[in-house]
């Protein structure tokens, strides 16, 4: 079977594309962070006007930039790691380290985070939780849901990576694709 038509590789490519698009979309929110924060500061200190809803929207966007783009960052090899030894490893050993890291650390941490945040998020949805601030946003439950976006996107990226790593270790994909960046 050709690797181009392999359904598992197709799934991995689809997950990669989804996480890349979503991560890029989240990255564009940084422009809103800059301008929104500037407007809040100018309104508050220049005119003595509070903009609670805008300030909270900036906070929501901040959460989405970091948690929504985490899988895309993982995909691109952009997460901080101590790679004193890793960088000198041959590609095959790097694949094994990445695979074990996903299986022993990334997936369990995501499952733990998802399990422990589920009630937190669902309770917020059940009550239609809104801001405690007068003039604040009425949908705090959406902000809390970003935690589950992080969990799902990272789990999906772990699946895509493990599929790709498996094909590379089996010699069905070139090793050069093993290196991130």
Secondary structure, DSSP 4 states (H G I P E B T S, - for coil): --GGG-HHHHHHHHHHHHHHHHHHHHHHHHHHHHHHHHHHHIIIIIH----HHHHHHHHHHHHHHHHHSHHHHHHTT-S----TTGGGS-HHHHHHHHHHHIIIIIHHHHHHHHHHHHHHHHHHHHHT---SSTT--S-HHHHHHHHHHHHHHHHHHHHHHHHHHHHHHTTSS-GGGGS--
